[in-house]
Amino acid sequence: MNTLKLTDEQLWIVQDALDFYSRIGAGQFERIKDHPTFQSFIESLCRPTKKPEVGDRTPQGEILEIKNGKALINGSVGKDGHWVEEKAWIKLKDVKLSTDYSRYHQIRDDADRALLRPRNILINDITMPLHGSWGIYNPSVDDSCRIAFDIIQVIRHEKWKKNPNRSNMTVDSHIHFSHRKDKSSDQIICELNEQSR
């Protein structure tokens, strides 16, 4: 057996990478656009670059006033389980305007349509619809995708066990191994330290 010691952030990246690997292997090519590089780029591409003005929307809320190089933003924040209106002054240079999500989703939809043909060529099924894919148990899916999926399940189940607000109704509350050839999935162990969640 091998041991790999990771920070919480590194473990999230391993989990996301394995999820990405197993999904692409099952034909979910549309997941490419969910990679943080492309997601951040599209969000910034769809964010207005003009100088912020009173009335503009930001991710934190609406700009109410601008003076002395700062913007007063009226935003909603969560406190003790309730949303409250809270105003805050933010340096104008740090204010980012809200993403134009209509344009954002148009770019993502265009990417989905562009990825359809290459995906269908690679899986040799020109009838597979947009957002369709094989299931993890499909015999055409490489077994390495099932191994990756099993590792993901073990990691997220351990994170679920550490969550004080966990629910038995979520997918991470149980482990259902998909790779059964040699029972090696039963040997996957993930130990989280006390601070991990």
JONOR-V292429 format. One record per run of one state. SS is the DSSP state (@ for helix, = for strand, . for the rest). FROM is the first residue (numbers start at 1). LEN is the number of residues. If there is no record, write none. Layout:
# JONOR-V292429
[[SS:FROM:LEN] [SS:FROM:LEN]]
This chain:
# JONOR-V292429
[[.:1:7] [@:8:18] [.:26:3] [@:29:6] [.:35:1] [@:36:10] [.:46:1] [=:47:1] [.:48:9] [=:57:2] [.:59:2] [=:61:7] [.:68:2] [=:70:10] [.:80:2] [=:82:10] [@:92:3] [.:95:2] [=:97:1] [.:98:1] [=:99:1] [.:100:1] [@:101:23] [.:124:19] [@:143:20] [.:163:8] [@:171:3] [.:174:10] [@:184:4] [.:188:10]]
